Amino acid sequence: MAFARVGILGLGYVGLPLAVALAAHRPVVGFDIDARRIAELERGHDRTREVSDAALARVATHLTVSTDPNSLRGCDVFIATVPTPIDADRKPDLSALEAASRTIGRVLAPGAVVVFESTVYPGVTEGPCAMWIAEESGLQAGRDYHLGYSPERVNPGDGNHGLTAITKVVAAQTEDVAARLAALYGEINGGNIHTAPSIRIAEAAKAIENAQRDINIAFINEVAMVLHAADIPVHDVLAAARTKWNFLPFVPGLVGGHCIGVDPYYLATWAQSLGHEPVTILAGRQTNEAMAGFFADQIAVQLAPGASVLVLGASFKENIGDLRNSKALDVTAALAAKGFTVDCFDPLADAEALRRLLGRAPLAALPPDRPYDALVLAVAHQAFSTLDAAALAPCVAPGGLIADIKGLWRGRVLPQGRRYWTL
Ligand SMILES: NC(=O)c1ccc[n+]([C@@H]2O[C@H](COP(=O)([O-])OP(=O)(O)OC[C@H]3O[C@@H](n4cnc5c(N)ncnc54)[C@H](O)[C@@H]3O)[C@@H](O)[C@H]2O)c1
């Protein structure tokens, strides 16, 4: 039986595109606790730029957004896409998941299906989430209603791997519910569904996907540090190594954000709860966590005390404005802590959010009013890849340093009389 009305909890990077895609087929209610977010969506605009104003307008009659949990009443499937961050001790912070589960519990009717998309470790959906729902509703999962899990894999800023283009993994407590979920999600991606045998398997699959990526990047980062100490350009080494058929094409860099830099801690905490010390997973994290300091140190030794620095890019990765857990901002902070005067420019980040994080106003545009002693390329936004010598010259004074963390301008003709540094 097809679902009639979908309720989505959390309208962020994951939830909004999903709500919009599903609303092309059936009524969708989007609930978020952030009144500013709901207000902007009601005005027909998505600040994260994942959904265009035109796409929002197209589904306006089918998509209702609200901060009122009662708007979710009457939905026969609920999908939670709320954040699952880590706390100050790098342990899973399930508080948003608890709040969303309790919200669902208060509006849940028997026979409904509750799906979690938030990244978790195995057992969270059928353990704590089911418990929180039961405490509010008195309903038992698997008897009065059913649980499902469908990990989210979208890659914001990556036009090739959006919601409709990638395989969606679904799992549920029964085969029948899994088939209904496969049909629901299949409507938005042409039936490109992998049904996992159990919720715990789907939860585990998501947890290891990002941890695998983290560890691979950590290896390349470690290699980069070693090669740099030996004065061997890592990018040239990688270009040569990549000619082997099974060499994995990872590149060194900053690993931040809310997924790759966070999810391995979920896997690690879960491993520890089982009595296994996750040495490899945590070693990868340690290496990647150290990279911002490594880059700041490498740049600092090339600068005079008190030098002025302009950092290009503040988001956690290229071509998006998302500032969560951004290691580019860690580089900025580390340079400021060393006594340099550091400004920042990011054409995609929300200026107000960036100002709050920096503690000073970011640059509004390039070129700056005056050239800096150093220009640091921290995020490989497309907008930066096209900067040529003429565009860079007003940014960095003659004799100044161009530090290219990402290796974006390697082999490029740069303004004369400036020093160039990359790995
Ligand atoms: N962004 C990605 O690329 C991505 C990719 C794969 C998986 N994920 C996972 O998906 C989940 C959501 O990530 P996101 O990037 O969309 O987060 P986000 O911060 O962009 O959005 C989450 C939204 O949930 C809202 N929210 C918080 N608590 C709530 C509650 N109790 N009830 C209703 N709404 C609530 C927030 O206000 C916010 O608008 C996380 O578990 C994340 O790890 C994200």
The ligand as a Tripos MOL2 file, in Angstrom:
@<TRIPOS>MOLECULE
LIG
   44    48     1     0     0
SMALL
NO_CHARGES

@<TRIPOS>ATOM
      1 N1         24.4320   17.0900    4.7210 N.am      1 LIG1
      2 C1         24.8790   15.9700    4.1840 C.2       1 LIG1
      3 O1         25.5340   15.9690    3.1540 O.2       1 LIG1
      4 C2         24.5970   14.6280    4.7860 C.ar      1 LIG1
      5 C3         24.9150   13.5100    4.0400 C.ar      1 LIG1
      6 C4         24.6650   12.2770    4.5530 C.ar      1 LIG1
      7 C5         24.1060   12.1740    5.8180 C.ar      1 LIG1
      8 N2         23.8100   13.2710    6.5460 N.ar      1 LIG1
      9 C6         23.1890   13.0870    7.8490 C.3       1 LIG1
     10 O2         21.8560   13.5380    7.7680 O.3       1 LIG1
     11 C7         21.4520   14.1210    9.0160 C.3       1 LIG1
     12 C8         20.9800   15.5390    8.7870 C.3       1 LIG1
     13 O3         22.0650   16.3000    8.2820 O.3       1 LIG1
     14 P1         21.8630   17.7100    7.6120 P.3       1 LIG1
     15 O4         23.1580   18.0320    6.9620 O.co2     1 LIG1
     16 O5         20.6250   17.7760    6.8050 O.co2     1 LIG1
     17 O6         21.6810   18.6240    8.9020 O.3       1 LIG1
     18 P2         21.1920   20.1450    8.9290 P.3       1 LIG1
     19 O7         21.7580   20.7490   10.1650 O.co2     1 LIG1
     20 O8         21.4320   20.7980    7.6160 O.co2     1 LIG1
     21 O9         19.6200   20.0160    9.0830 O.3       1 LIG1
     22 C9         19.0180   19.4890   10.1850 C.3       1 LIG1
     23 C10        17.7320   20.2530   10.4250 C.3       1 LIG1
     24 O10        17.0750   19.6040   11.5000 O.3       1 LIG1
     25 C11        16.4790   20.5990   12.3010 C.3       1 LIG1
     26 N3         16.2130   20.0250   13.6080 N.ar      1 LIG1
     27 C12        17.0610   19.8700   14.6580 C.ar      1 LIG1
     28 N4         16.4120   19.2580   15.6670 N.ar      1 LIG1
     29 C13        15.1550   19.0140   15.2470 C.ar      1 LIG1
     30 C14        14.0260   18.4100   15.8390 C.ar      1 LIG1
     31 N5         14.0850   17.9240   17.0520 N.pl3     1 LIG1
     32 N6         12.8840   18.3350   15.1150 N.ar      1 LIG1
     33 C15        12.8380   18.8260   13.8650 C.ar      1 LIG1
     34 N7         13.8560   19.4290   13.2460 N.ar      1 LIG1
     35 C16        15.0120   19.5070   13.9440 C.ar      1 LIG1
     36 C17        17.4710   21.7280   12.2910 C.3       1 LIG1
     37 O11        16.8580   22.9480   12.6540 O.3       1 LIG1
     38 C18        17.9420   21.6910   10.8300 C.3       1 LIG1
     39 O12        17.1640   22.5500   10.0200 O.3       1 LIG1
     40 C19        22.6690   13.9860    9.9380 C.3       1 LIG1
     41 O13        22.5900   12.7940   10.6510 O.3       1 LIG1
     42 C20        23.8260   13.8990    8.9460 C.3       1 LIG1
     43 O14        24.9330   13.2420    9.5060 O.3       1 LIG1
     44 C21        24.0350   14.5030    6.0420 C.ar      1 LIG1
@<TRIPOS>BOND
     1     1     2 1
     2     2     3 2
     3     2     4 1
     4     4     5 ar
     5     4    44 ar
     6     5     6 ar
     7     6     7 ar
     8     7     8 ar
     9     8     9 1
    10     8    44 ar
    11     9    10 1
    12     9    42 1
    13    10    11 1
    14    11    12 1
    15    11    40 1
    16    12    13 1
    17    13    14 1
    18    14    15 2
    19    14    16 1
    20    14    17 1
    21    17    18 1
    22    18    19 2
    23    18    20 1
    24    18    21 1
    25    21    22 1
    26    22    23 1
    27    23    24 1
    28    23    38 1
    29    24    25 1
    30    25    26 1
    31    25    36 1
    32    26    27 ar
    33    26    35 ar
    34    27    28 ar
    35    28    29 ar
    36    29    30 ar
    37    29    35 ar
    38    30    31 1
    39    30    32 ar
    40    32    33 ar
    41    33    34 ar
    42    34    35 ar
    43    36    37 1
    44    36    38 1
    45    38    39 1
    46    40    41 1
    47    40    42 1
    48    42    43 1
@<TRIPOS>SUBSTRUCTURE
     1 LIG1         1 GROUP 0 **** ****
